Structures are given as structure tokens and as C-alpha cells.
């Protein structure tokens, strides 16, 4: 569990193993600081004896009598001031209507059965420039209930981008370049080498902003370069549109930076995204020390902590 948390922190923030441990320690300290006052009040404070003199019976009787008179004068009643029971949830109140998750308001989303906190999360996602390109993208919203998606799937309507653009043309008085000019601008995007490009080339693609472009390059540099377009889908946060744009324009034209498996230290190996498990790297180094240098990729299979999937992924980045 501890190793999985460290791996998740490294993958998400793109930090080293040491930095991930520091971040995890800081998170634990924050949780302790936040919960300590609550635990103190809940469990420790009630155990501390408090010396208070017992109230006199006459004083208590007089206070009770005074309260009874006030209630009688003001006509208070338990029924009048009884707390109201919350209205029971009625599934029939959920509207079964089509909705566009790219345009529906928070109220409209809740009316079709989406919890309010999920609806606000969708609105926040759209506010940052995010868009739902297809129905399945809605499931990428954090904590979106899978069973709710199954019930709502037939009501989700995402207009085709071309139709939406045409509708905008008909409803707007602004002038736009003609279709030929727009095609010319689009055709201006040329294929580029993903291992040599900067963020400028990436943000020209649909679905990729500056933050996502930076994340792609950070993952590329951590790997030592992409050796296959299939690796693009390993970048966190890529939706279907961004992935298709990358596969269309981003080409693997140059080689990757390789690690000499027989001389690399544990720190160098542990920084690679495919070898984030420190125990695996330690066992690998120990095996190399005891049995001598590796002569081929197949010999890595003798290191029992390395499974076939890891060996296949790391193979293109090793030199023997």
C-alpha cells in the first residue's frame, strides 16, 4: 500500500522518490494537525474531571418555574417548534429529459439526478476549459457513480462539433473567414517529432492546453523520449480528442535516451517512470552485483521481481 501511494504521487506530480516520501509525510502531518483538536475534544477532554459546586435545589426550582411561565405567556408548543423532517427523496421528481453536459447548468444537472457536488464539479471542469467530446468522457469526472451513468446514458446528448459551429454561424452576426480559409489554417499544422518539440507545437492541437502540454513533455523527459505512439495514452488527463490529435500529428522520429543497465546506479534507474518501485530496483542491482552484467533483455527475466509487462516496457530504454 505504501509503495502504491508513493508511485501514485510520483506519477501525478512527476517528482522523485525522495520528494514523494516527503510529500506523503507532509500529508500525514496535516491530517494529524487537523484531527488532533477534534479527538482531544471528543475523547480526552470528557475524561478530565471538572470541580463544580452542586447547584442549590431552590435555584433550580425557581428557574424551572420561570421558564414555565414564559412558555405559558408566549404560547409556545412543541408542535410549533418541532424540527421539520426533511422531505423524502422521490425518484419520480427526477426529470427524464435529454441534456448536454457541456451546456447544462448546475440546477439542470441536479434535476436529471446528478448529485449537487458532482454537478458543481462538472461546472468547474467546464470553467477550466474542459469539454465532453463523447458520452463516456462524463465517467472521467472524479467520483461519478457508474450506475448513475448507466441510467443517464440514453439522455446524454453531445452535439456534433461541426453542427454546433454551423448553428453558431447562423445565430451570430459576426463575420468569419470562409470555409476554404478555415481549412487552410487547419492544414497549416504539420507533423512534428514528439521527442524534439516544445509546448508551442502541442498547444496548437485540439484538446491540449498549456498545462496538458507541459505534462506531456514532463512525462516524455522522464521516459527519455517516446518510442511508440501507443505510449501517449499513458499521459494522465488525455481525453479521446487530445489522444487522436497526438496520434495524428505527433510522430516518433528520433530515438530515446537509453540507460546502461550494467553501470546505472539505483538513483538513475529509480527515476524512470517504468521502474518506480524501489524494491524492484534494489533487487535488480543486487542480482547484477552477484551474477555479473546482463547480456540481453531476456536475462532480466531471471530477476523474479520484474514481471513480463515491466520488462517489455523498460526494454527499449536499456542498453547492454
PLY file of the C-alpha trace (Angstrom):
ply
format ascii 1.0
element vertex 320
property float x
property float y
property float z
element edge 319
property int vertex1
property int vertex2
end_header
0.00 0.00 0.00
2.79 2.41 0.94
4.62 1.75 -2.32
1.45 2.23 -4.37
0.82 5.61 -2.72
4.40 6.70 -3.44
4.09 5.56 -7.07
0.82 7.46 -7.46
2.39 10.65 -6.06
5.38 10.30 -8.39
3.20 9.72 -11.44
0.79 12.55 -10.65
3.32 15.25 -9.71
6.30 13.99 -11.71
8.63 14.07 -8.69
11.44 11.88 -7.44
11.07 9.05 -4.93
12.57 11.15 -2.15
10.25 14.06 -2.88
7.25 11.69 -2.92
8.16 10.41 0.56
8.46 13.99 1.80
5.08 14.91 0.30
3.45 11.86 1.89
4.95 12.73 5.29
3.65 16.28 4.97
0.16 14.99 4.13
0.19 12.73 7.20
1.27 15.66 9.41
-1.55 17.80 8.00
-4.11 15.09 8.77
-2.78 14.76 12.33
-2.89 18.53 12.87
-6.45 18.79 11.55
-7.83 15.87 13.56
-6.00 16.42 16.86
-8.38 19.16 18.19
-11.42 17.03 17.34
-10.00 13.92 19.01
-8.98 15.94 22.04
-12.49 17.37 22.50
-14.18 14.05 21.75
-12.10 11.58 23.78
-9.67 13.34 26.12
-11.49 16.43 27.37
-14.50 14.48 28.74
-12.11 12.41 30.87
-10.78 15.49 32.69
-12.72 15.98 35.96
-14.22 19.41 36.47
-14.86 20.53 40.03
-18.15 22.45 40.03
-20.23 23.07 43.11
-23.64 21.35 43.04
-26.45 23.80 42.27
-28.89 24.61 45.02
-32.28 22.95 44.62
-34.15 26.15 45.32
-32.35 27.93 42.49
-33.19 25.15 40.04
-36.85 25.17 41.09
-37.11 28.92 40.59
-35.54 28.72 37.13
-37.91 25.93 36.09
-40.91 27.91 37.35
-39.78 31.00 35.44
-39.42 29.03 32.20
-42.89 27.52 32.59
-44.41 30.98 32.98
-42.62 32.29 29.90
-43.84 29.35 27.84
-47.39 29.85 29.04
-47.31 33.58 28.25
-45.88 33.19 24.76
-47.99 30.18 23.87
-45.05 28.00 22.95
-45.78 24.46 21.97
-43.67 21.51 20.98
-45.61 21.08 17.79
-44.98 24.69 16.77
-41.24 24.50 17.24
-40.66 20.85 16.41
-37.95 20.46 13.77
-39.29 19.80 10.34
-38.48 16.45 8.83
-36.62 16.71 5.55
-38.67 15.91 2.51
-38.28 12.31 1.44
-36.44 11.71 -1.80
-38.88 10.98 -4.58
-37.39 9.32 -7.68
-40.43 10.47 -9.67
-39.23 14.06 -9.28
-36.14 13.34 -11.42
-36.63 14.65 -14.93
-36.08 12.14 -17.70
-35.04 14.61 -20.39
-32.10 14.94 -22.74
-29.28 17.20 -21.59
-25.93 18.43 -22.87
-23.23 18.18 -20.14
-21.28 20.93 -21.94
-24.12 23.44 -21.59
-26.44 22.37 -18.75
-26.41 24.47 -15.59
-25.88 23.03 -12.11
-29.62 23.16 -11.49
-30.41 21.35 -14.75
-27.83 18.67 -13.94
-29.30 18.07 -10.49
-32.81 17.89 -11.95
-31.81 14.88 -14.06
-30.49 13.08 -10.98
-26.82 14.11 -10.77
-25.76 14.89 -7.17
-25.16 18.58 -6.49
-21.47 18.16 -5.65
-20.90 16.24 -8.90
-22.80 18.93 -10.83
-20.58 21.64 -9.33
-17.53 19.55 -10.22
-18.73 19.36 -13.84
-19.24 23.14 -13.90
-15.73 23.67 -12.51
-14.31 21.30 -15.15
-16.01 23.32 -17.91
-14.83 26.59 -16.35
-11.22 25.47 -16.77
-11.78 24.90 -20.48
-12.68 21.21 -20.33
-15.21 19.75 -22.72
-17.00 16.44 -23.07
-16.27 15.11 -26.56
-18.29 11.93 -26.15
-20.68 10.43 -23.61
-18.03 8.25 -21.96
-15.99 11.34 -21.00
-18.57 12.04 -18.30
-17.30 8.99 -16.40
-13.89 10.70 -16.11
-15.36 13.21 -13.66
-13.96 12.20 -10.27
-16.39 10.10 -8.18
-19.10 9.99 -10.87
-21.28 6.96 -9.94
-21.07 4.24 -12.65
-24.67 3.12 -12.05
-25.88 6.70 -12.48
-24.07 6.91 -15.81
-25.84 3.74 -16.99
-29.23 5.29 -16.16
-28.42 8.63 -17.79
-26.53 7.43 -20.87
-29.53 7.45 -23.20
-30.38 11.01 -22.14
-26.90 12.46 -22.72
-26.78 14.47 -25.93
-23.48 15.96 -27.14
-23.99 17.87 -30.41
-21.53 17.23 -33.19
-18.86 19.95 -33.22
-19.47 20.74 -36.87
-23.20 21.12 -36.28
-22.58 23.31 -33.25
-20.25 25.51 -35.27
-22.82 25.79 -38.07
-25.51 26.72 -35.56
-23.23 29.40 -34.15
-22.74 30.75 -37.65
-26.48 31.02 -38.20
-27.16 32.66 -34.83
-24.37 35.22 -34.86
-23.94 38.47 -36.74
-20.14 38.24 -36.64
-18.24 37.55 -39.84
-15.88 34.63 -40.13
-13.42 33.51 -42.78
-14.91 31.29 -45.43
-14.61 27.51 -45.28
-11.58 27.44 -47.57
-9.71 29.86 -45.30
-10.54 27.79 -42.22
-9.30 24.63 -43.92
-6.10 26.43 -44.85
-5.47 27.41 -41.23
-6.17 23.84 -40.11
-3.91 22.39 -42.78
-1.13 24.65 -41.52
-0.46 22.18 -38.69
2.39 19.95 -39.81
3.50 16.66 -38.31
6.32 17.09 -35.80
8.77 14.98 -33.82
7.28 14.44 -30.37
10.76 13.82 -28.93
12.10 17.18 -30.12
9.10 19.54 -29.88
8.20 22.12 -27.24
4.83 23.16 -25.81
4.21 25.55 -28.72
3.68 22.66 -31.14
1.43 20.78 -28.72
-0.97 23.58 -27.77
-1.89 24.03 -31.44
-3.64 20.67 -31.30
-7.29 20.37 -30.33
-7.93 19.44 -26.71
-4.41 20.31 -25.50
-3.77 23.43 -23.43
-0.58 24.74 -21.88
-0.96 22.68 -18.68
-1.54 19.42 -20.54
1.28 20.20 -22.99
3.66 20.69 -20.06
2.53 17.38 -18.56
3.15 15.55 -21.85
6.69 16.91 -22.13
7.41 16.17 -18.48
6.38 12.55 -18.98
8.42 12.38 -22.21
11.54 13.71 -20.50
11.09 11.31 -17.59
10.93 8.39 -20.01
13.84 9.59 -22.09
11.59 10.01 -25.12
8.67 8.12 -26.66
9.47 5.03 -28.70
5.86 4.35 -29.77
2.66 6.42 -30.21
0.91 3.84 -28.01
2.66 5.45 -25.03
0.66 8.67 -25.45
-2.31 7.15 -23.65
-0.16 6.75 -20.51
-0.14 10.53 -20.04
-2.57 11.44 -17.27
-5.54 13.60 -18.31
-5.66 12.95 -22.07
-9.20 12.66 -23.40
-10.17 10.95 -26.64
-9.84 14.12 -28.75
-6.37 15.04 -27.46
-5.18 11.45 -27.92
-6.41 11.29 -31.52
-4.76 14.65 -32.30
-1.45 13.45 -30.86
-1.53 10.24 -32.86
-2.30 12.24 -35.99
0.39 14.92 -35.78
2.97 13.79 -33.19
5.44 11.37 -34.80
8.24 9.37 -33.21
11.11 10.38 -35.49
14.09 10.31 -33.14
15.45 7.75 -30.73
15.16 7.55 -26.98
17.72 8.19 -24.26
18.93 4.82 -23.01
20.18 3.71 -19.62
23.21 1.47 -19.36
21.72 -1.29 -17.25
25.12 -2.66 -16.22
26.53 0.60 -14.82
23.48 2.65 -13.80
23.10 3.42 -10.10
19.93 2.83 -8.14
19.01 6.54 -8.26
19.17 6.69 -12.06
17.08 3.54 -12.50
14.57 4.59 -9.84
13.84 7.88 -11.60
12.44 6.14 -14.67
8.61 6.00 -14.71
8.64 2.28 -15.50
10.90 1.43 -12.53
9.34 3.45 -9.73
9.28 0.52 -7.30
12.46 0.98 -5.27
12.48 -2.62 -4.05
12.48 -3.89 -7.63
15.47 -1.69 -8.45
17.32 -2.81 -5.31
16.82 -6.48 -6.18
17.91 -5.81 -9.78
21.13 -4.10 -8.64
21.82 -6.89 -6.14
21.33 -9.55 -8.84
23.70 -7.68 -11.16
26.33 -7.49 -8.41
26.08 -11.20 -7.59
25.76 -12.65 -11.12
27.62 -10.17 -13.28
26.42 -7.88 -16.08
23.28 -8.52 -18.09
23.93 -9.51 -21.70
20.38 -9.32 -23.08
16.86 -8.32 -22.19
15.87 -11.96 -21.66
18.30 -12.22 -18.74
16.20 -9.69 -16.86
13.57 -12.41 -16.54
15.87 -14.07 -14.02
15.12 -11.18 -11.67
11.92 -12.59 -10.23
10.52 -9.26 -9.01
10.31 -8.00 -12.61
7.21 -9.20 -14.43
6.98 -9.56 -18.21
4.95 -6.36 -18.62
7.61 -4.27 -16.85
10.43 -5.87 -18.84
8.67 -5.21 -22.15
8.00 -1.58 -21.22
11.50 -0.79 -19.95
13.32 -2.81 -22.63
13.56 -0.05 -25.29
15.23 2.23 -22.74
18.05 -0.14 -21.75
21.43 -0.70 -23.31
23.59 -3.77 -22.60
0 1
1 2
2 3
3 4
4 5
5 6
6 7
7 8
8 9
9 10
10 11
11 12
12 13
13 14
14 15
15 16
16 17
17 18
18 19
19 20
20 21
21 22
22 23
23 24
24 25
25 26
26 27
27 28
28 29
29 30
30 31
31 32
32 33
33 34
34 35
35 36
36 37
37 38
38 39
39 40
40 41
41 42
42 43
43 44
44 45
45 46
46 47
47 48
48 49
49 50
50 51
51 52
52 53
53 54
54 55
55 56
56 57
57 58
58 59
59 60
60 61
61 62
62 63
63 64
64 65
65 66
66 67
67 68
68 69
69 70
70 71
71 72
72 73
73 74
74 75
75 76
76 77
77 78
78 79
79 80
80 81
81 82
82 83
83 84
84 85
85 86
86 87
87 88
88 89
89 90
90 91
91 92
92 93
93 94
94 95
95 96
96 97
97 98
98 99
99 100
100 101
101 102
102 103
103 104
104 105
105 106
106 107
107 108
108 109
109 110
110 111
111 112
112 113
113 114
114 115
115 116
116 117
117 118
118 119
119 120
120 121
121 122
122 123
123 124
124 125
125 126
126 127
127 128
128 129
129 130
130 131
131 132
132 133
133 134
134 135
135 136
136 137
137 138
138 139
139 140
140 141
141 142
142 143
143 144
144 145
145 146
146 147
147 148
148 149
149 150
150 151
151 152
152 153
153 154
154 155
155 156
156 157
157 158
158 159
159 160
160 161
161 162
162 163
163 164
164 165
165 166
166 167
167 168
168 169
169 170
170 171
171 172
172 173
173 174
174 175
175 176
176 177
177 178
178 179
179 180
180 181
181 182
182 183
183 184
184 185
185 186
186 187
187 188
188 189
189 190
190 191
191 192
192 193
193 194
194 195
195 196
196 197
197 198
198 199
199 200
200 201
201 202
202 203
203 204
204 205
205 206
206 207
207 208
208 209
209 210
210 211
211 212
212 213
213 214
214 215
215 216
216 217
217 218
218 219
219 220
220 221
221 222
222 223
223 224
224 225
225 226
226 227
227 228
228 229
229 230
230 231
231 232
232 233
233 234
234 235
235 236
236 237
237 238
238 239
239 240
240 241
241 242
242 243
243 244
244 245
245 246
246 247
247 248
248 249
249 250
250 251
251 252
252 253
253 254
254 255
255 256
256 257
257 258
258 259
259 260
260 261
261 262
262 263
263 264
264 265
265 266
266 267
267 268
268 269
269 270
270 271
271 272
272 273
273 274
274 275
275 276
276 277
277 278
278 279
279 280
280 281
281 282
282 283
283 284
284 285
285 286
286 287
287 288
288 289
289 290
290 291
291 292
292 293
293 294
294 295
295 296
296 297
297 298
298 299
299 300
300 301
301 302
302 303
303 304
304 305
305 306
306 307
307 308
308 309
309 310
310 311
311 312
312 313
313 314
314 315
315 316
316 317
317 318
318 319
